[in-house]
Amino acid sequence: MNRVVLCLVIGVLATIVSNCGGGAASSGGGSNPPPPPPVPDFSVSATPTAATVPPGGALLLQVSVAAVNGFTGSVTVSVTGLPSGATVAPASPFTVTPGAQTITLFLASTAAQGSSTVTLQGTSGSLQHS
């Protein structure tokens, strides 16, 4: 007599065994493969997130790169949106490994007053975060 045994286990692919002659169902290696490991990634942030700098002044920014899911690479950080007369040291772009680095934003004494949105963007391979 031909029999088809269907074994259903939550979370595991069922295995169908035919002609088992009364034997038990076999797992036969038919379980789902484990999910792929999480993709290594990073996040980038800076403090302070807002500041007022007078013409001729300077501001220290703490740029932090945090490793996510075992990320071990370096991150190239670009600074954009600087107002006219502003520079950063080290010069943009600069490299940061997971951890923190202090950069200095200098504002020329001739810089016009106003507000600007300065963006830091981190890039490593195909990963990009602002």
Buried (B, 14 or more C-beta within 10 A) or exposed (E): EEEEBEBEEEEEBEBEBEEBEEEEBEBEEEEEEEEEEEEBBBBBBBEEEEEEBEEEBEBEBEBBBBBBEEBEBBBBBBBEEBBEBBBBEBEBBBEBEBEBBEBEBBBBEEBEEEEEEBEBBBBBEEBEBE
